[in-house]
Amino acid sequence: MSTEALARLAEERIDHRFKGLPPDADGLTVAELTAQRRNLFTGGFTTPVLALSAERLEHNLALMETYTARHGLAFAPHGKTSMAPQLFQRQIEHGAWGITLAVPHQVRVARAFGVRRIFLANELVDAPALRWIAAELAADPEFAFVCYVDSVRGVELMDAALRGAARPVDVVVELAAGDEARTGVRTEADARAVADAVAGTRALRLVGVAGYEAQVPGAGPERVREWLGRLVALAVEFDKAGRFAGAEEIVVSAGGSEWFDAVADVFAVIPGMTLPVLKLLRSGAYVSHDDVHYRRLTPFNRVPEEGALEPAFRLWTQVVSRPSGGQAFVNAGKRDAPYDLDLPVPHVVRRNGGEHPALGIEVTALSDQHLWLRTAPEADVEVGDWVGFGLSHPCTTFEKWQLIPVAETDGTVVDYIRTYF
């Protein structure tokens, strides 16, 4: 990645755009504020404030690096989770092949920070975006780009937009994980028709197959492995038919954050083909993990001997109202915390520099700027206390914060992560 572009992030000035940061830091650069090593709890930060655990973030990065290397997988973590170039850089430093993205805007962000390998896990038929991709490929011989195709019409639109491009755009046929899945061809016959259409263009080059196994109906180990077997069989069929002519390697890609153990198992026995096979895993939520959804569904629950991811997010709020013995309100809500999958989980209460468990406290609802708390008789919580919450779903956590403090266990803030949504 571009060290110059990453360095410029540290030159950005702190101001009103970045919620939760100390008001007296206005006008400082991010680098200057970082150098002060302020404490999250005593350094002037205002609530609500989202923080990432420095230690847990590093643990998760290292764990997936070890896991993918052990299983012979290339890794392109899904960047739409964080949209944070600093985290892209750390993922690449921890062995990632490249970064997965979902829409053209995200690709533009990654390219602005010098990402050289991008897997677009989506169809792309937007003519201006395709022309921009073609220009990027022409300008940078080291830029590698792959995206999905799933229809003859889509192939025709891509070919028309890319006419005259200096380099072909590499594509993979997306195989849907069932009739109720989002995108992707529904049958192998449809896949062959799309592959035939690609072969009839000059602007596109077929290099593999891909899909997203989490959308398998009634997803379970047996059904997910069965669908992954179909994906591999499609790649083998295409290879035998010579459909990957001109490719340098064959891409076989799957893997969200719920079934990468099944992906590892099935991809481990991909048979030999006429070209090297890039077994590409795309899990993205691992970088921060979470306290509910992915904590419950992570494959490491099924294979504990491989290790365990750790939830790295904590949302710190302040109790602003205690209208009754059974109720309290804190000053964070839908603008600050994800609510699309599960409600936040109270973990700890801070008062006068000390902490105690958030026993007897439950989130019952979210307003725009309040969490509604039900408090049992044993709940020890007062107006002015800070309450730290665990969150569910990293993708809708990162997007609510533009500059996120990274804090060590004692609260020392050692970095700030910039996001681009």
C-alpha positions as CSV (number, residue, x, y, z in Angstrom):
1,M,0.0,0.0,0.0
2,S,1.0,3.7,-0.3
3,T,3.0,4.7,2.8
4,E,2.5,8.3,1.7
5,A,-1.3,8.1,1.6
6,L,-1.4,6.4,4.9
7,A,1.0,9.0,6.4
8,R,-1.3,11.8,5.3
9,L,-4.0,10.4,7.6
10,A,-1.9,11.4,10.5
11,E,-1.8,15.0,9.2
12,E,-5.6,15.4,9.4
13,R,-6.8,18.0,11.9
14,I,-9.1,17.1,14.8
15,D,-12.4,19.0,14.8
16,H,-16.1,18.7,15.2
17,R,-16.4,16.0,12.6
18,F,-15.0,13.3,14.9
19,K,-17.4,12.5,17.8
20,G,-16.1,11.4,21.1
21,L,-12.7,13.0,20.8
22,P,-11.5,15.6,23.4
23,P,-12.9,19.1,22.6
24,D,-9.5,20.5,23.7
25,A,-7.8,18.5,20.9
26,D,-9.4,20.7,18.2
27,G,-6.8,21.9,15.8
28,L,-4.2,19.2,16.7
29,T,-3.3,16.7,14.0
30,V,-4.1,13.1,14.5
31,A,-0.3,12.5,14.9
32,E,-0.1,15.1,17.6
33,L,-3.0,13.7,19.5
34,T,-1.7,10.2,19.2
35,A,1.7,11.3,20.5
36,Q,0.0,12.6,23.7
37,R,-1.1,9.1,24.5
38,R,-4.1,10.3,26.3
39,N,-6.2,8.0,28.5
40,L,-9.6,7.1,27.2
41,F,-11.2,7.7,30.6
42,T,-9.2,10.7,32.0
43,G,-7.9,12.4,28.8
44,G,-11.0,14.5,28.0
45,F,-12.8,12.1,25.7
46,T,-16.6,12.7,25.6
47,T,-19.3,10.1,25.6
48,P,-20.4,8.3,23.7
49,V,-17.1,7.1,22.4
50,L,-16.3,3.9,20.5
51,A,-12.9,2.3,21.1
52,L,-11.0,-0.7,19.7
53,S,-8.8,-2.8,22.0
54,A,-5.2,-2.7,20.8
55,E,-4.4,-6.1,22.2
56,R,-7.5,-7.8,20.8
57,L,-7.1,-6.3,17.4
58,E,-3.6,-7.6,17.1
59,H,-4.7,-11.0,18.4
60,N,-7.4,-11.3,15.8
61,L,-5.1,-10.2,13.0
62,A,-2.4,-12.7,14.0
63,L,-4.9,-15.6,14.5
64,M,-6.3,-15.4,11.0
65,E,-2.9,-15.1,9.5
66,T,-1.9,-18.3,11.3
67,Y,-5.2,-20.0,10.4
68,T,-5.1,-19.3,6.7
69,A,-1.4,-20.2,6.4
70,R,-2.0,-23.5,8.2
71,H,-4.8,-24.4,5.8
72,G,-3.1,-23.3,2.6
73,L,-5.6,-20.5,1.9
74,A,-5.0,-17.1,0.3
75,F,-6.8,-14.4,2.2
76,A,-8.6,-11.4,0.9
77,P,-10.5,-10.1,4.0
78,H,-13.7,-8.2,3.1
79,G,-12.8,-4.5,3.4
80,K,-16.4,-3.3,3.5
81,T,-16.5,-4.4,7.1
82,S,-14.2,-1.6,8.3
83,M,-13.5,0.6,5.2
84,A,-10.4,1.6,7.1
85,P,-7.2,1.7,5.0
86,Q,-5.0,1.5,8.2
87,L,-6.6,-1.9,8.9
88,F,-6.2,-2.9,5.3
89,Q,-2.5,-2.3,5.7
90,R,-2.3,-4.3,8.9
91,Q,-4.2,-7.2,7.3
92,I,-1.8,-7.1,4.3
93,E,1.1,-7.1,6.8
94,H,-0.4,-10.1,8.4
95,G,-0.3,-12.1,5.1
96,A,-3.5,-11.0,3.2
97,W,-3.3,-11.6,-0.5
98,G,-5.4,-8.5,-1.1
99,I,-8.7,-6.9,-0.1
100,T,-12.2,-7.8,-1.0
101,L,-14.7,-5.0,-1.6
102,A,-18.3,-4.7,-2.7
103,V,-19.0,-1.5,-4.7
104,P,-17.0,0.9,-6.9
105,H,-16.7,3.6,-4.2
106,Q,-15.0,1.1,-1.9
107,V,-12.5,0.2,-4.7
108,R,-11.7,3.9,-5.2
109,V,-10.9,4.2,-1.5
110,A,-8.6,1.2,-1.6
111,R,-6.9,2.4,-4.7
112,A,-6.4,5.8,-3.2
113,F,-4.3,4.1,-0.6
114,G,-2.4,1.9,-3.0
115,V,-4.1,-1.5,-2.6
116,R,-2.7,-3.6,-5.4
117,R,-5.0,-6.7,-5.3
118,I,-8.8,-6.2,-5.2
119,F,-11.5,-8.9,-5.3
120,L,-14.9,-7.3,-6.0
121,A,-17.4,-9.7,-4.5
122,N,-20.3,-8.3,-6.6
123,E,-21.4,-7.9,-10.2
124,L,-20.2,-4.6,-11.8
125,V,-22.2,-3.2,-14.8
126,D,-21.8,0.5,-14.2
127,A,-20.2,1.9,-17.3
128,P,-18.4,4.9,-15.7
129,A,-17.0,2.6,-12.9
130,L,-15.8,0.1,-15.4
131,R,-14.1,2.7,-17.5
132,W,-12.3,3.9,-14.3
133,I,-11.3,0.4,-13.5
134,A,-9.9,0.0,-17.0
135,A,-7.9,3.2,-16.6
136,E,-6.5,2.0,-13.3
137,L,-5.4,-1.3,-14.9
138,A,-3.8,0.5,-17.8
139,A,-1.9,2.9,-15.5
140,D,-0.6,0.3,-13.1
141,P,0.7,-3.0,-14.4
142,E,0.8,-4.4,-10.9
143,F,-2.9,-3.7,-10.2
144,A,-4.9,-7.0,-10.1
145,F,-8.6,-6.8,-10.1
146,V,-11.3,-9.6,-10.2
147,C,-15.1,-9.3,-10.0
148,Y,-18.2,-11.4,-10.3
149,V,-20.4,-12.1,-13.4
150,D,-23.7,-13.9,-13.2
151,S,-25.7,-13.1,-16.4
152,V,-25.2,-12.9,-20.2
153,R,-26.7,-9.4,-20.1
154,G,-24.2,-8.3,-17.5
155,V,-21.3,-9.6,-19.6
156,E,-22.7,-7.7,-22.6
157,L,-22.8,-4.5,-20.6
158,M,-19.3,-4.9,-19.3
159,D,-17.9,-5.7,-22.8
160,A,-19.6,-2.6,-24.2
161,A,-18.3,-0.3,-21.4
162,L,-14.7,-1.8,-21.7
163,R,-14.4,-1.7,-25.5
164,G,-10.8,-0.6,-26.3
165,A,-9.5,-1.2,-22.8
166,A,-5.7,-1.9,-22.7
167,R,-6.1,-4.9,-20.3
168,P,-8.9,-7.4,-20.0
169,V,-10.9,-7.4,-16.7
170,D,-10.7,-10.7,-14.9
171,V,-14.0,-12.2,-13.9
172,V,-15.3,-15.2,-11.9
173,V,-18.7,-16.8,-12.4
174,E,-20.7,-16.4,-9.2
175,L,-22.6,-19.5,-8.2
176,A,-25.6,-18.7,-6.0
177,A,-26.0,-20.6,-2.7
178,G,-29.7,-21.4,-3.4
179,D,-32.8,-19.9,-5.1
180,E,-33.2,-17.4,-2.2
181,A,-29.6,-16.1,-2.4
182,R,-28.8,-12.6,-3.5
183,T,-26.8,-12.7,-6.7
184,G,-25.2,-15.5,-8.6
185,V,-26.3,-18.0,-11.3
186,R,-28.8,-20.5,-10.0
187,T,-27.7,-23.5,-12.0
188,E,-24.6,-25.0,-13.6
189,A,-26.3,-24.6,-17.0
190,D,-26.6,-20.8,-16.3
191,A,-23.0,-20.8,-15.3
192,R,-22.0,-22.4,-18.6
193,A,-24.0,-19.8,-20.6
194,V,-22.3,-16.9,-18.7
195,A,-18.9,-18.5,-19.3
196,D,-19.7,-18.8,-23.0
197,A,-20.6,-15.1,-23.1
198,V,-17.3,-14.2,-21.4
199,A,-15.4,-16.2,-24.0
200,G,-17.1,-14.2,-26.7
201,T,-15.7,-10.9,-25.5
202,R,-12.3,-9.3,-25.8
203,A,-12.6,-7.1,-22.7
204,L,-13.2,-9.9,-20.2
205,R,-11.1,-12.9,-19.1
206,L,-12.6,-15.8,-17.1
207,V,-10.3,-16.8,-14.3
208,G,-12.4,-18.8,-11.8
209,V,-15.6,-19.3,-9.8
210,A,-16.8,-17.9,-6.5
211,G,-19.8,-17.6,-4.2
212,Y,-21.0,-16.9,-0.6
213,E,-21.8,-20.0,1.3
214,A,-23.6,-18.3,4.2
215,Q,-26.8,-18.0,2.1
216,V,-27.2,-21.8,1.7
217,P,-30.8,-22.5,2.7
218,G,-30.9,-23.9,6.2
219,A,-27.1,-23.5,6.4
220,G,-25.4,-26.3,8.4
221,P,-22.1,-28.2,8.0
222,E,-23.5,-30.8,5.6
223,R,-25.4,-28.4,3.3
224,V,-22.6,-25.8,3.3
225,R,-20.1,-28.5,2.3
226,E,-22.4,-29.8,-0.4
227,W,-22.7,-26.4,-1.9
228,L,-18.9,-25.8,-1.7
229,G,-18.5,-29.2,-3.5
230,R,-20.7,-27.9,-6.3
231,L,-18.5,-24.8,-6.5
232,V,-15.3,-26.8,-6.8
233,A,-16.9,-29.2,-9.3
234,L,-17.8,-26.2,-11.5
235,A,-14.2,-25.0,-11.4
236,V,-13.0,-28.5,-12.4
237,E,-15.6,-28.7,-15.2
238,F,-14.6,-25.3,-16.6
239,D,-10.9,-26.2,-16.4
240,K,-11.4,-29.5,-18.3
241,A,-13.4,-27.6,-21.0
242,G,-10.6,-25.1,-21.4
243,R,-12.7,-22.2,-20.2
244,F,-9.8,-20.6,-18.3
245,A,-7.6,-20.2,-21.4
246,G,-5.4,-17.1,-20.9
247,A,-5.6,-17.1,-17.1
248,E,-2.5,-17.3,-15.1
249,E,-4.2,-19.1,-12.2
250,I,-7.6,-20.4,-11.4
251,V,-9.5,-18.6,-8.6
252,V,-11.8,-20.6,-6.4
253,S,-13.3,-18.3,-3.7
254,A,-15.8,-18.4,-0.9
255,G,-15.8,-17.8,2.8
256,G,-17.7,-15.3,5.0
257,S,-17.1,-15.2,8.7
258,E,-19.4,-18.1,9.7
259,W,-18.3,-21.1,7.7
260,F,-14.6,-20.6,6.9
261,D,-13.8,-24.0,8.5
262,A,-16.0,-25.7,5.9
263,V,-14.3,-23.7,3.2
264,A,-10.9,-24.8,4.5
265,D,-11.9,-28.5,4.6
266,V,-13.4,-28.5,1.1
267,F,-10.7,-26.4,-0.5
268,A,-8.0,-28.7,1.0
269,V,-9.1,-31.4,-1.4
270,I,-9.5,-29.5,-4.6
271,P,-8.1,-31.8,-7.3
272,G,-5.1,-30.8,-9.4
273,M,-5.9,-28.6,-12.4
274,T,-4.1,-27.4,-15.5
275,L,-3.1,-24.1,-13.7
276,P,-2.2,-23.2,-10.1
277,V,-5.3,-22.7,-8.0
278,L,-5.8,-19.6,-5.8
279,K,-7.9,-20.8,-2.9
280,L,-9.3,-17.4,-1.8
281,L,-11.0,-16.9,1.6
282,R,-12.8,-13.6,2.1
283,S,-13.8,-13.4,5.8
284,G,-14.0,-9.8,7.1
285,A,-15.7,-9.6,10.4
286,Y,-12.8,-11.3,12.2
287,V,-10.8,-8.1,12.5
288,S,-12.9,-6.7,15.3
289,H,-15.1,-9.8,15.9
290,D,-18.1,-9.0,18.1
291,D,-19.9,-9.8,21.3
292,V,-23.1,-11.5,20.0
293,H,-23.7,-12.4,16.4
294,Y,-20.2,-13.6,15.3
295,R,-19.2,-14.7,18.8
296,R,-22.1,-17.1,18.5
297,L,-21.5,-18.2,14.9
298,T,-17.7,-18.1,14.5
299,P,-16.2,-21.4,13.2
300,F,-13.7,-21.3,16.1
301,N,-16.6,-22.5,18.3
302,R,-16.6,-25.7,16.2
303,V,-12.8,-26.0,16.1
304,P,-11.6,-24.6,19.5
305,E,-8.2,-26.2,19.0
306,E,-7.5,-23.6,16.3
307,G,-7.8,-20.7,18.7
308,A,-10.5,-18.1,19.4
309,L,-11.2,-14.6,18.1
310,E,-11.8,-11.8,20.7
311,P,-14.4,-9.0,20.5
312,A,-12.4,-5.8,20.1
313,F,-15.1,-3.1,20.2
314,R,-16.4,-1.4,23.3
315,L,-18.8,1.5,23.2
316,W,-18.5,3.8,26.2
317,T,-21.5,5.8,27.3
318,Q,-22.6,7.8,30.3
319,V,-25.7,7.4,32.4
320,V,-27.7,10.6,32.0
321,S,-30.9,9.7,33.7
322,R,-32.1,7.3,36.4
323,P,-35.8,8.1,36.6
324,S,-36.7,5.0,38.6
325,G,-35.2,2.1,40.4
326,G,-35.9,-0.1,37.4
327,Q,-34.8,2.1,34.7
328,A,-31.8,4.1,33.4
329,F,-30.8,5.9,30.2
330,V,-27.4,6.3,28.7
331,N,-26.4,8.9,26.0
332,A,-25.8,6.6,23.0
333,G,-28.3,5.2,20.5
334,K,-28.9,4.3,16.9
335,R,-26.5,6.9,15.7
336,D,-23.7,5.2,17.7
337,A,-24.4,1.5,18.0
338,P,-25.5,-1.2,15.6
339,Y,-29.0,-2.5,16.0
340,D,-29.6,-4.5,12.8
341,L,-28.9,-7.9,14.4
342,D,-28.8,-7.7,18.2
343,L,-28.9,-5.1,21.0
344,P,-25.8,-3.9,22.7
345,V,-24.7,-5.9,25.8
346,P,-23.6,-4.1,29.0
347,H,-20.3,-5.4,30.3
348,V,-18.8,-2.9,32.8
349,V,-19.6,0.2,34.9
350,R,-16.9,2.8,35.6
351,R,-17.1,5.1,38.6
352,N,-14.4,7.2,40.2
353,G,-11.7,5.4,38.4
354,G,-12.9,1.9,39.4
355,E,-14.8,-0.7,37.5
356,H,-17.4,-3.3,38.4
357,P,-19.5,-5.8,36.3
358,A,-22.7,-4.4,34.8
359,L,-24.8,-7.0,36.7
360,G,-28.6,-6.7,36.5
361,I,-28.5,-4.3,33.6
362,E,-30.2,-5.1,30.2
363,V,-30.7,-3.0,27.1
364,T,-34.4,-3.2,26.1
365,A,-34.5,-0.6,23.2
366,L,-32.6,2.1,21.3
367,S,-33.8,5.6,20.5
368,D,-31.7,7.9,18.2
369,Q,-29.5,9.0,21.1
370,H,-30.5,6.8,24.1
371,L,-30.2,3.2,25.1
372,W,-33.1,2.1,27.3
373,L,-31.8,0.1,30.3
374,R,-33.8,-2.1,32.5
375,T,-32.1,-2.3,35.9
376,A,-32.7,-5.1,38.5
377,P,-32.4,-4.4,42.2
378,E,-28.8,-5.6,42.3
379,A,-27.8,-3.2,39.5
380,D,-25.1,-0.7,40.8
381,V,-25.5,2.2,38.4
382,E,-25.8,5.9,39.0
383,V,-26.1,9.1,37.0
384,G,-22.7,10.0,35.8
385,D,-21.3,6.5,35.6
386,W,-19.7,5.3,32.4
387,V,-21.1,2.0,31.0
388,G,-19.1,-0.1,28.5
389,F,-21.1,-2.1,26.0
390,G,-20.2,-5.0,23.7
391,L,-21.7,-4.8,20.2
392,S,-23.1,-7.1,17.6
393,H,-22.2,-6.9,13.8
394,P,-18.9,-5.1,13.0
395,C,-20.1,-3.9,9.6
396,T,-22.7,-1.6,11.1
397,T,-20.4,-0.5,13.9
398,F,-17.5,0.8,11.9
399,E,-19.8,2.8,9.6
400,K,-21.1,5.0,12.5
401,W,-17.6,6.3,13.5
402,Q,-15.1,8.3,11.3
403,L,-12.2,8.2,13.7
404,I,-11.9,5.4,16.3
405,P,-9.5,5.4,19.2
406,V,-7.4,2.3,19.7
407,A,-6.8,1.8,23.4
408,E,-4.6,-0.5,25.4
409,T,-6.0,-2.3,28.4
410,D,-5.2,0.5,30.8
411,G,-7.0,3.0,28.6
412,T,-3.9,4.5,26.9
413,V,-4.9,5.5,23.3
414,V,-2.2,4.5,20.9
415,D,-3.7,5.1,17.5
416,Y,-6.8,6.4,15.7
417,I,-8.5,4.4,12.9
418,R,-10.0,6.5,10.0
419,T,-13.0,5.0,8.2
420,Y,-14.4,5.9,4.7
421,F,-18.1,5.1,4.3
